[in-house]
Amino acid sequence: MKTAYHHGELRQALIDAARLLIKERDGNDFSLSDACRQAGVSTAAPYRHFADKTAIVTAVVAQGFVDMTQHFQLATAPFPQGAPQRIVAVGEIYLGFAIAEPALFRMMFSQKPSLANDDIVTRHGKACFGFVLQEVMDYCAVIACPAMRN
């Protein structure tokens, strides 16, 4: 199933295509040409945005962290800061993401040097972790966790 490519959105179309291939093939066992076919673009097209397959996989992983963080924000928004429902919502999103996209989830939390050393992946990964950590700290402040007092 090809993704819908719209003029001017090539980068995102390739990321979406690669993400779909990662899901379908349970990992990054695809070529850049496969991603191009999936996106419905020429095999020369990705080089305007990505140097190689590693670069597109890195972009997919970074997007995974962005998406997870956005889902955390949406799921926790209805509840007041420090509410236990926020912790439950974060846990449900985390597990739901792992179930819905297990291959991407594994890639996001792997220690592959090519991903772990990428500034964009690191920044988005830290933001995602930071959101979870803040939720835990807010909850602990409400229930007065001794370990969180300072």
N, C-alpha and C positions, 0 to 999 in steps of 0.2 A: 504494500500500500504506500503510494507516494504521498509525501507531505505537500501542502499547497505553498508554492514559492511565489512571493509577490515581489515585484521589482523594488529594489532598494532595501530589501530585508534578507539579503543573501546570507549574511553571517548567522542570523537567527535561524534561518531555514536549514542551514547546515548543522547547527547545534541541535535543532529539533530532530533532524534526520539521524544524526549520530546517536542521540539519546534513545530513539526508537530502536535502532539497531542493537544498542547495548542491552535494551530490555528483551528484544526478541532472541538475541543470541547468548544471553546470560553472560555478558562480558564484552570486552573490546576486541573480539575476534571478527573484525571487519576491516576492510580497506577504505582508504579515502575515496576510491572510485565507487565503492558500495554506498558511501554516504552521499556522493554526488548523484548517483542513480536514484537513491531514495528521495532526495530533494528535488530531482528533476532538473538538474543543471549539468553543464559540461564538466568534464574532469579537470579542466583548467581553472574553473571558477573559484575553487576554495583558496587558491594561492593569493588572492587579494586580501584575505583575512587570516589565513592560517598557513604557517610554514610547512606543517606536516601533520600526520595523524595524531601525534602526541599533543600538538597544540589544540586540536579540536576536542580531543578527549579531556584535556585540561579545562577547556571552556565548558564542557558538559558538566564536569565535576563542580566547577565554580557555580554554575547555574543551579545545580542540585542544592548547594548550601543556601543560595539566595532563596530558592523556592521553599526549602524547609523552614527558613527563618520567617518568611512571609506567612506560611501556614501556622507557625507558632503564634505570630502576632494576631492573626485573624481568630484563631481558636481561643486565645486568652482574653481578647478584647471585651467580651461580655461580662467578665468577672472583675471584682475589685482587686487591686494590687494586694498580694499576700494571701489571697484566697486559695484554699486547697484545690478548688476546681481548676485553677490555672496549672497546677502541677500535673493533675490528671490529664488535662488537655494537651500539655506538652508531651507527656508520655504516650498518649494515644496517637499524636501526630508522628512522633518518632517511630513507634512500632508500625504504624500504618504505612509510612514511607518505606520502611524496610521490607514490608510485605508486598507493597505495590511495585517497587523497583529494587529488588534485592541486589542485582548486579551493580547498579549505580550506587546503592548504599554501601556495598563492600568497597567500591572504588573510592568513595568519599572518605571512608574511615580507614583506608589502607595506609601503609607507611611507604608507599613507592616513592623513591627519591625524586622522580620526575614530577610528581604531584605535590609532595610535601615541600619541595623547595620552590614552588611557584608562588610568587607574591600575591597574585589574585586569588588563588585557591586558599592560601594561608589567611588572607584578609577576610574572605567570606566565611571560611571555616571558623576563625576566631570570633567573628560576629555571631555566628550561629551558636557556638559554645557559650559565648558571653550572654546571650539571651537566656539560655537554660540556666546558667549560673546565677544570673540576676533573679530569675524566678525562684530558685531555691533559697537565695539569700533573703528575698522579700518574705517568703513563707516562714523561714526560720525566725525572722525578726518579729513576725506576728505571733508565733508560738513560743518565742523567747528561747531559742536554741542556745544553750550556754556556749557552744563552740563558735557561734557567729557573733557573740557580743564583743565589742571593743570600743 
